[in-house]
């Protein structure tokens, strides 16, 4: 239909008007002045070292000096580590993880994955699965047709969703209103549940949260409210953590929501925290329920950041956190108790859980990426702390706990280091899942070193479910990324490594059909589902014809039972370790 | 003059002529000035490396736009690793904003609304809008750059228009009938920097 024959719209913005508006807005996007100390395109064609330095400088400006220092320290640490323990020439059964033996860019796939391809054997089950899509919502994927549906809850950020063990889609749906200085001051929170075919089961009001601008700086472009949502392991409760500014303090609390009945069973108030004294401006994050202890208590963490002025675009001058516990019985929380040993673990708490025999374990991550595991007795006494260096930065949790809660595993995809820690005794074991081929077949040690010395801020980073434990606790599955060879070249997936959980020895290696970034198992552990990134091939080379994908592996043989290779151009991942 | 010198000169000239055009598409995808600048330089570095692949019979800007789309979308997937300086404070609702009706009474506010509506779109959709409405590429050209079919370009634009329309009309229901004229005035004040003299064609 042409413009001339298009039927008249009712009084509304037509496409042409919207096009003009877009053009008007885009016209304002002009290139800023280029800093003299910033590397230009010319510097970037001079070699990877220049690029590496640029990356370091970028880190200085954007992620803070700590990140850049970490990069340098990581390089030094990697150098020392490799000198001391550089990979053996013949590491035995470990597979070749990359198939890449030179510094040449990895070859891209000749063509994108097909819509659906079936391997040998029966059709995998389940084959209609739920995934998290790029908007953070849940969508249904029909693997037999190779199709992905739309967002089931049609939620908007900052809503949080999960899928219960019974396949019910649970949304703590948040809508925002009344913005001041660009940031909403009112958040309407509702519990909504859906079947996987989008039938709504519940829609209940949970809370209305209101934050107010700081009267000292009413135009300060900073958040007036924060939320954080987590779910109990049995999918019975949702924990809505919130904080709202009410200068001179921030209020914080946790609403406990019974997902089955849609009722708020308890509201737990945390102590108010200052909004900043004098010229200082503090923002207080939402308290987060990190996990349950063995006796039903919850471990709660709350972080804050403070600036010396109202210019919150700068790095914060100070950051901190506090920890506390609360007892929850039938959805009713009480007995909030400070838990100092959980505090000052690092700026980003990752997760927590119950230790065998009582107490907690908690993990947190520093800006440098270092992961720390703390073991805590029920009375708060520290039982020890273990730090695990990270090579490069990973967006996503790369830890797992065995189903019996006994063993903690951490995977560093940058250095291919797997760590296991016995949560009862603290006994630790490390294994470098590296072969000679990974460091460069035939390369001399110095060349091999060079390849490990390129932990890049641009390195592969987005991983969801990067390590899984089989239901019988005997196997680990880890997502492997290719080592960074050249800063300017993409890094892709190196497939999936199957590891003996007891010995940390590699049992098998499954080549990647795509740039894998998320994994989940079916209930009995016989199938492993791996999601691939859209827009890149398995080598990480841009390929905009390649959609998101899901590959189903047979865990007994490693065979690919099914590949659905064109599931749209949005990133998708699995919402939990078990495929729903 | 050596081959390398010729390539250097050509790339320098390309940068002088088209850096802003490349930046604009990068910013449309990344929505971050520093990262868009980074992507711009990366684009010219890649262009330099692939200069022998450039067909001089075709517009240079379109070739550069094809590169920057890939560079920026690739960068987008890696961006969050750089943002670890802040502790985990929870989720901030800033990603979806609303503006009051009163604020939307003038063109500045409407542009802000559109700008924020663009924020709510997927990066590849923003790229489609920029390439279509600012640079006037046809569906086939955009499809080639983004690796999709021409039909998908059309449907993508249609959905994007609907999303922007919904956002604008939700914020400003009473003023919607005058929006088209207002948009036209705003555009008239700002000469198009695209090369296409014709206004963008509406969806088939």
Interface residues (C-beta under 8 A of the other chain):
Chain A: X1 X2 X3 X6 X11 X12 X13 X14 X15 X16 X17 X18 X19 X20 X21 X22 X23 X24 X25 X26 X27 X28 X29 X30 X31 X32 X34 X38 X39 X40 X41 X42 X44 X45 X58 X59 X61 X62 X63 X64 X66 X67 X134 X156 X157 X158 X160 X174 X176 X177 X178 X179 X182 X183 X184 X187 X223 X225 X226 X227 X228 X229 X241 X243 X283 X284 X285 X286 X288 X303 X304 X305 X315 X316 X319 X320 X321 X347 X348 X349 X367 X369 X392 X393 X394 X395 X457 X458 X459 X460 X461 X462 X488 X490 X533 X535 X536 X542 X543 X544 X545 X569 X570 X571
Chain B: X11 X15 X19 X20 X23 X24 X27 X28 X33 X34 X36 X37 X38 X40 X41 X42 X43 X44 X45 X48 X49 X69 X70 X73 X74 X77 X78 X80 X81 X82 X83 X84 X85 X86 X87 X88 X89 X90 X91 X92 X93 X94 X95 X96 X97 X98 X99 X100 X110 X111 X114 X115 X118 X122 X124 X129 X130 X132 X133 X134 X146 X147 X148 X157 X158 X161 X164 X165 X168 X169 X176 X177 X179 X180 X183 X184 X186 X187 X190 X192 X193 X194 X199 X200 X201 X202 X203 X204
